[in-house]
Amino acid sequence: MSYAEFMKKGLEENRYLHFKKLGYEDSDIEEIINEWGLENVNKGYDVINFDGTGMLQIEAIGDVDAFESDDDAVEAAIVDGIKIIPVYELPDNFDRKYLGWIDTVENRESIKKYCMNRKNYYCNGNSLK
């Protein structure tokens, strides 16, 4: 795919130029778009299912290199209108208390179930023994 084809598909020019600055070939860029989707590549982050737990969080897409950290990606997601659970509303025994968890009823329930799982090493005080 060429520069013009990427632009026609909707890849933001600044994203394409950043990829080139990183040393990516057009085939690399195409592969990243195929893996993550054009919209997510343009944003530089995606909603990720944390370790297959069903808990959804924002993470920077490393291959895109749009952010210094996941925290920066979360800030961008908030600006984009994605609702994030405030840290103080996360369960007390949640071992992953940081900003970035998607604020939906379903995700709050997934986090609650994760924290209630007796086999969960960190959430149930096992790591303190």
N, C-alpha and C positions, 0 to 999 in steps of 0.2 A: 504494500500500500504506500502511496506517496503522500507528501504534505497536503496537496490539494484534496486527495481522497479522505484524509483524516478530517480536514476542515469541513468537507461536505457531510460527513457522518455526524459532525457536531463536537468533535474534540476541540476544547478551547485552545486557542493559539498559544497562550502563555504556558499551558500544560505541555503542549508539543515541544515548545522551545526549551522548557525545563528538562524534559526527557532527553533531548539532544545534548544539552549541557552536561547531563549525567553520563553521556556516552552511549545511550541506547540507540540501536539500529531501529529502522522502521518495523522490522519483523518483531523485535522485542516489544515495541509499543503496542503492536497489534495483539500480541500474546497477552499482555497485561490487560488490555481492553476486553479481550475474550474471557479472561479469567474473572475480572471484577465488574465488568459492565461499564459502558461509557459514562453514565451518570455518576457512578461512584468514583471513577477515575477523575472526572472533572472536579468532583468535590474533594477528593483526596482522602476520604474516610468511608467506612461502611458500618452497618449494624452487624455485629458478630454474635453468634451463639457461643457463649463462653464454654469451652471444653465439652460441648454436647449436652450441657445441663438444661438447656432451654432458657437460660438467663441471657437476655440480650443487652449488649453494651456497644458503645461507639469505640471504634479503634481506627487509628490512622492506617492507611494502606502503605506498608513499607516500600513497595516497589515504586510508588508514586512519589514518595519523598516530598510531600507537600507540607508536612508539619515536623517540628522538632520532637514532638511527643504526642502520646494519646491525649494528654490534657489539652493540648492546643487543638486537636481534632474535635474534642468535646466542645470547646468554646465555639468553634466554627459551626458545629451541629446545632448548638443553642441559637446562634445567630440565624441559622437556616430554619428555625422554628421547631426543632425536635425537642420534645419535652423530656427532661432528665429528672430522675428522682433526687431530691436534695439529700445529701449525705446524712443529715440528722434524722431522716425518715427511714433509713435502712435499719434492719433488725440489729439489736445490740450485739448479738453473737455472730453477725455476718463478718467473715474473715476478709472481705473485699470491700471495705468501706471507703469508697472514693467516688468522685463525680464521674458519671459516664453511663449509668444504667438507665435504659429507656423506661419512661414513666407510662406504663400501661397497666391495666388491671391484670392482664395475663402475666406480664413480667414480674409484677409485685408478687403474684401467687407463686411463680417459679422460684423467686428468691426466698420466699417463706418456706417452701418445700425443701429447698436446698439447706436451709438453716435447721430445719426440723429433722433431717436425716441423721439418725444416730451413728451411721457409719462415716459421717463427714468428720474427718479428723480435726480440722481446725475450728469448726463452728460449735463444737460441743465440749470445749474445754480440754479435750484430749492432749492438745499440744502443751498445756500448762502442767500436766502430770509429770 
